[in-house]
Amino acid sequence: MAYIYPAPGNASAEVTLNIKVSGDTVGLDIPALQDVTVNAANDVFTWTQLYQASKLQIATTATNSLSMNLVLDQDVFFGATAAGEAAQTAGIFGLSTDKTKINFELYLGDTDTGTTGKTLSGSGYVTGLAPTVSADSPVWISPITITVDSDYTVS
């Protein structure tokens, strides 16, 4: 058995997220992830029939998304000029407000046996930004959701 082990502090084995816009070669690496949730939820159609004591159900299309919280980096959030790199120039905020379709790659981390882990990839849109700061957390933190507009690809 090989558990997925994101190895916090080990840059070669940790969880990473990269966002690209069509035409980007490098993309935008999203630093300072605090947590990540991968959602792959099938919708279910439910109906009843007069002779059945229970409802009947069948799985339909899935609603996929990635949700995470991150500590904000000014250049990543608002963008920084990078020739030929639309995601880096727009930043997370710009990608969201401009409703830009993005491609993403989420590396889940190595396994506890040291072998290379899996990567989830797909396309979608950046949503759910809500930056906050408080006296107990004196750095800006924001949730971010990537609503996935297709199936995940595992590699």
C-alpha positions, 0 to 999 in steps of 0.5 A: 500500500502506498499512501499519498503523502504531500510532504509539507516542506519538501518542495520536490514532493509537496502538493502543487497547483499550476494554472494556465491560459491557452497559449501559456507555456509556464503558467501561474504556480499557486503558492501558500496553499493551506488546504485543498478539496477535490470534489467529484460529485455525481448528480443523482436523478430520483423518481418514484413509481406507484408500485415501489415502496422506495425511491429509484435513483440513477447517477447523472453528470458530475459537478467537479470542482477544486476548493482551497484556501491560500495565503495571498501573494500580491503578484499571484493574486493581482498579477505581474507582467510576464511576457507571453504568460496570460495567467501570470499577468492577470493573476488569480483576481484577474482570471476570476473577474475576467471570467477567463477559462483556465487549465489546471494541474494539481499534483497530489504529492508523492506517496509515502514510499517515495514514488511519484504521485498522481496529477489531476488536470482539467479546465474550468473557471476561477470563482469564490474569491473572498479575501479576509484579514483579522487580528488573529490572522494578520495576513490576507487569506482567501478561499478559491474555487475552480469550477471544473467544466469537464472531466478530471484527467489523472496522470 
